[in-house]
């Protein structure tokens, strides 16, 4: 990771209030895990919806960045299927579902340890520059 991205709220290791997400790729899917604490809640025991959206946005846009593309989110749609609980390990996954020119379409989801999906996302990610 270059120095300019070390302060990213979602993945930056130097951001003292960041989520410090670490990613891996498996079978054309980008993955991370996260256990939200009380500081990540909206209502008692439930993760704040904005942070749920942040997890989905990060796993999708960062997947293209990890492939060497200068990627930025152009559109993000989130479907909250049920409340995302505090204190349980979340698996956040994202994958590419299409491409048209410099625009990629990705999908993502947040899954609980028992397999329950709490949120799903779709994003249009724009590639900047001449990549």
VOPAGU-2260 file (C-alpha; in pm, 1 decimal, decimal comma):
REM VOPAGU-2260
SITE   aa  ch    i         X         Y         Z
SITE  UNK   A    0       0,0       0,0       0,0
SITE  UNK   A    1     145,6     334,7     -93,4
SITE  UNK   A    2     182,7     608,4     166,1
SITE  UNK   A    3    -111,1     811,3      31,0
SITE  UNK   A    4    -361,3     535,9     109,3
SITE  UNK   A    5    -246,9     452,7     461,1
SITE  UNK   A    6    -511,1     684,0     609,8
SITE  UNK   A    7    -810,0     528,2     431,3
SITE  UNK   A    8   -1096,9     503,4     682,0
SITE  UNK   A    9   -1181,6     147,2     580,8
SITE  UNK   A   10    -842,2     -11,9     512,8
SITE  UNK   A   11    -571,0     230,6     622,0
SITE  UNK   A   12    -337,8      89,8     887,6
SITE  UNK   A   13    -241,0     439,5    1010,7
SITE  UNK   A   14    -594,0     568,6    1066,9
SITE  UNK   A   15    -648,1     549,7    1445,2
SITE  UNK   A   16   -1029,2     546,9    1411,1
SITE  UNK   A   17   -1040,1     339,6    1091,5
SITE  UNK   A   18   -1176,1     -10,5    1038,5
SITE  UNK   A   19    -832,6    -149,6     938,1
SITE  UNK   A   20    -979,2    -404,9     699,2
SITE  UNK   A   21    -747,5    -662,9     542,2
SITE  UNK   A   22    -848,2    -828,8     214,5
SITE  UNK   A   23    -783,0   -1147,2      22,7
SITE  UNK   A   24    -899,0   -1286,2    -311,4
SITE  UNK   A   25   -1049,7   -1633,2    -348,5
SITE  UNK   A   26   -1217,7   -1773,6    -658,8
SITE  UNK   A   27   -1271,9   -1431,5    -823,9
SITE  UNK   A   28   -1422,4   -1292,5    -503,6
SITE  UNK   A   29   -1266,9   -1025,9    -281,3
SITE  UNK   A   30   -1315,2   -1090,9      90,7
SITE  UNK   A   31   -1261,9    -934,4     429,7
SITE  UNK   A   32   -1391,4   -1000,1     779,7
SITE  UNK   A   33   -1491,1    -750,6    1044,5
SITE  UNK   A   34   -1637,0    -767,6    1395,3
SITE  UNK   A   35   -1829,8    -446,8    1468,3
SITE  UNK   A   36   -1810,0    -316,8    1823,1
SITE  UNK   A   37   -2037,5     -84,1    2018,6
SITE  UNK   A   38   -1864,7     216,1    1860,9
SITE  UNK   A   39   -2002,8     101,3    1522,0
SITE  UNK   A   40   -2368,4      86,0    1621,4
SITE  UNK   A   41   -2666,1     300,7    1537,9
SITE  UNK   A   42   -2943,2     156,1    1752,5
SITE  UNK   A   43   -2837,9     -66,8    2043,5
SITE  UNK   A   44   -2686,0    -389,1    1917,7
SITE  UNK   A   45   -2722,9    -299,5    1548,1
SITE  UNK   A   46   -2445,4    -178,3    1319,0
SITE  UNK   A   47   -2499,5     171,3    1177,0
SITE  UNK   A   48   -2633,0     152,4     820,3
SITE  UNK   A   49   -2375,5     400,1     693,6
SITE  UNK   A   50   -2097,9     170,8     810,5
SITE  UNK   A   51   -2270,4    -131,3     655,1
SITE  UNK   A   52   -2267,3      66,6     329,2
SITE  UNK   A   53   -1900,4     155,1     384,5
SITE  UNK   A   54   -1806,4    -212,9     412,5
SITE  UNK   A   55   -1984,2    -294,8      87,6
SITE  UNK   A   56   -1842,4       6,3     -95,9
SITE  UNK   A   57   -1489,3     -75,6      16,4
SITE  UNK   A   58   -1493,9    -443,1     -80,0
SITE  UNK   A   59   -1625,3    -363,3    -428,0
SITE  UNK   A   60   -1419,0     -55,7    -521,2
SITE  UNK   A   61   -1102,2    -183,9    -357,7
SITE  UNK   A   62   -1121,8    -508,6    -556,1
SITE  UNK   A   63   -1054,0    -313,8    -874,9
SITE  UNK   A   64    -787,6    -105,4    -700,6
SITE  UNK   A   65    -617,2    -431,2    -597,9
SITE  UNK   A   66    -611,9    -526,9    -966,3
SITE  UNK   A   67    -408,0    -213,1   -1037,1
SITE  UNK   A   68    -693,4       8,1   -1155,4
SITE  UNK   A   69    -755,5     363,6   -1036,3
SITE  UNK   A   70   -1114,5     296,6    -930,7
SITE  UNK   A   71   -1376,7     525,4    -775,8
SITE  UNK   A   72   -1739,1     453,2    -691,3
SITE  UNK   A   73   -1984,7     618,8    -927,7
SITE  UNK   A   74   -2300,0     460,6    -782,5
SITE  UNK   A   75   -2371,8     249,2    -477,4
SITE  UNK   A   76   -2700,1      72,7    -404,9
SITE  UNK   A   77   -2748,0    -112,3     -76,3
SITE  UNK   A   78   -3031,9    -343,7      17,8
SITE  UNK   A   79   -3056,7    -393,7     392,9
SITE  UNK   A   80   -3209,5    -739,7     431,7
SITE  UNK   A   81   -3203,3    -740,7     812,5
SITE  UNK   A   82   -3017,5    -558,9    1090,1
SITE  UNK   A   83   -2644,2    -632,9    1103,4
SITE  UNK   A   84   -2561,8    -724,0    1464,8
SITE  UNK   A   85   -2278,4    -587,7    1674,9
SITE  UNK   A   86   -2024,4    -839,4    1808,2
SITE  UNK   A   87   -2050,6   -1106,5    1538,9
SITE  UNK   A   88   -1788,5   -1171,0    1272,7
SITE  UNK   A   89   -1904,7   -1042,4     936,9
SITE  UNK   A   90   -1774,6   -1177,5     608,6
SITE  UNK   A   91   -1785,6    -907,4     343,7
SITE  UNK   A   92   -1746,8   -1020,3     -15,8
SITE  UNK   A   93   -1746,6    -852,7    -353,7
SITE  UNK   A   94   -1716,9    -970,4    -713,3
SITE  UNK   A   95   -1726,3    -832,8   -1067,4
SITE  UNK   A   96   -2046,6    -897,9   -1259,3
SITE  UNK   A   97   -1986,6    -689,8   -1571,6
SITE  UNK   A   98   -1787,6    -426,8   -1756,0
SITE  UNK   A   99   -1866,9    -170,2   -2021,3
SITE  UNK   A  100   -1571,1      43,2   -2123,3
SITE  UNK   A  101   -1428,8     212,1   -1813,3
SITE  UNK   A  102   -1732,3     123,2   -1601,4
SITE  UNK   A  103   -1742,0    -195,8   -1396,2
SITE  UNK   A  104   -2045,6    -338,5   -1221,8
SITE  UNK   A  105   -1982,5    -524,4    -898,7
SITE  UNK   A  106   -2197,3    -697,7    -640,6
SITE  UNK   A  107   -2132,2    -758,0    -273,6
SITE  UNK   A  108   -2283,2    -899,7      41,7
SITE  UNK   A  109   -2237,3    -916,6     416,5
SITE  UNK   A  110   -2280,2   -1260,9     570,5
SITE  UNK   A  111   -2306,8   -1373,2     934,2
SITE  UNK   A  112   -2129,2   -1689,3    1059,8
SITE  UNK   A  113   -2452,7   -1889,3    1019,9
SITE  UNK   A  114   -2478,7   -1791,5     650,8
SITE  UNK   A  115   -2745,7   -1524,1     694,6
SITE  UNK   A  116   -2703,1   -1233,1     453,0
SITE  UNK   A  117   -2771,4    -902,2     627,2
SITE  UNK   A  118   -2703,5    -665,1     337,1
SITE  UNK   A  119   -2636,7    -676,7     -34,0
SITE  UNK   A  120   -2486,1    -414,2    -257,8
SITE  UNK   A  121   -2435,7    -328,8    -621,6
SITE  UNK   A  122   -2194,4     -66,9    -742,6
SITE  UNK   A  123   -2088,9     100,8   -1062,5
SITE  UNK   A  124   -1716,9     167,2   -1035,0
SITE  UNK   A  125   -1547,0     409,1   -1275,2
SITE  UNK   A  126   -1188,6     365,9   -1386,4
SITE  UNK   A  127   -1001,0     693,9   -1401,2
SITE  UNK   A  128    -714,7     765,1   -1637,8
SITE  UNK   A  129    -581,2     556,8   -1926,0
SITE  UNK   A  130    -593,6     212,3   -1765,2
